[in-house]
Amino acid sequence: MKRVLLVIGGGIAAYKCLDLIRRLAEKGYAVRCVMTKAAQEFITPLAVGAISNERVATELFDLEGEREIGHIRLAREADIVVVAPATADLLARMAQGHANDLATAVLLATRSIVLAAPAMNPAMWNHPATQRNVRQLETDGVRFIGPNAGEMAEKGETGVGRMAEVSELVERIESLLAEEAAGADNGFGFLTISGTRGRVSSSSAPALAGRHVLVTSGPTHEPIDPVRYIANRSSGKQGHAIAAAARRLGARVTLITGPVQIADPEGVEVRHVETAREMLAAVEEALPADIAVFAAAVADWRVATPGRGKIKKQANAEPPQLELVENPDILRTIAKRGVRRPTLVVGFAAETSTVVENAQAKRKAKAVDWIVANDVSEETGVFGGERNKVHLVTAEGTETWPEMSKAEVAETLLQRAAGFLAQARESV
Ligand SMILES: Cc1cc2nc3c(=O)[nH]c(=O)nc-3n(C[C@H](O)[C@H](O)[C@H](O)COP(=O)(O)O)c2cc1C
């Protein structure tokens, strides 16, 4: 049974921890909780203890607690330590290496993965001091999730500062533990291990600050007549996850999506389109961009002359013959642009056979910087599913990434993209 140590900080979002504990317990995790003094102003140790079914640790200098399970054991017995909500003050204390209360002492003593879910007013989050602390913690190997954009507890305030949703937290905890179980240093080379076991260096907040990221997602619908269309099975989950990850990394994000059944990501400018031609026009309009990720499954063909009215079924008549014509190739058009070409153009290749070879050929033919290739044959469950297994094809070669959630693929890809931009800037 995997053990989660939840460090609850003193913010309004502390109430979400009750749901988080319940969801983790339902999934079979043993959850122990540490509460800061301030956290106890928002929710009670009684409620946390009742839901986690464990004694809640609140004091560093607690003779009984120390005898039962001392702060070092608390820190060491956890497979993952989750800090939620990670207040501005707690982040500052962690960045400084304080150990003057139970929460910080445990965080300093642990050798496990630490995942922080910041939640605070946008002004606090954007303050250079908080951003400095976050960068320091990232360097120290702390993983971050969120904060998300949206409405704040303070009436009428919006911005980046909301704690990640409980479902996002659960998903990230599961994927970090899976990554850890698979051995973080697994030879794939794209995760940076920073010393201590389990501490995987990654960043979330500021890596793409000031950048514009353009993402396409979902299928396109190509009309046959006003009521019928040609479509494909793309759910938009991977493209939307990429837009959300870019936002979390601080970018301004434009998401251009075909018709999908999932919600718009928060804090992202979304343009809804139907056809390939509409998608291309929206992409052109959204330029310039630093990074463009083309994750949409754009229909290769459209019906040459869609019916103006519904095509009627005639008794004893032959079925109508649909003449197809080629749609514009959005990826190639943007990658081959002379002016206003995004610095990094990333295409997706959905293949059902010879995945890597086809992706390598596609990268060259379309003058694309990177191709993310995935096998979408029916047995993989990629279309519409929550997980993905991809290959990253670049000019330097091909990397095969381990199977991850679509959110993890998105975050890993965007981290890489941020690194690419940083290098491009250095070499100018
Ligand atoms: C009503 C109220 C809400 C607060 N919400 C937050 C918050 O969401 N995020 C935050 O960083 N601090 C918030 N604070 C400030 C923290 O509670 C304060 O900085 C405290 O020292 C944090 O302690 P801790 O980090 O040990 O939990 C809030 C304070 C009050 C009075």
The ligand as a Gaussian input file, in Angstrom:
#p B3LYP/6-31G(d) Opt

LIG

0 1
 C       -8.790000      34.223000       5.592000
 C       -7.362000      33.954000       5.203000
 C       -7.111000      33.269000       4.060000
 C       -5.800000      33.016000       3.670000
 N       -5.573000      32.340000       2.511000
 C       -4.312000      32.129000       2.106000
 C       -4.068000      31.466000       0.875000
 O       -4.971000      31.038000       0.183000
 N       -2.781000      31.302000       0.518000
 C       -1.731000      31.761000       1.252000
 O       -0.589000      31.629000       0.828000
 N       -1.942000      32.376000       2.432000
 C       -3.210000      32.585000       2.872000
 N       -3.415000      33.220000       4.055000
 C       -2.268000      33.617000       4.881000
 C       -1.707000      32.402000       5.635000
 O       -2.713000      31.813000       6.423000
 C       -0.526000      32.837000       6.485000
 O        0.522000      33.314000       5.642000
 C       -0.024000      31.729000       7.373000
 O        1.102000      32.191000       8.099000
 C        0.371000      30.502000       6.554000
 O        0.847000      29.544000       7.461000
 P        1.336000      28.085000       7.002000
 O        2.111000      28.309000       5.754000
 O        2.157000      27.606000       8.138000
 O        0.142000      27.256000       6.799000
 C       -4.719000      33.465000       4.479000
 C       -4.998000      34.144000       5.674000
 C       -6.296000      34.373000       6.015000
 C       -6.566000      35.120000       7.303000

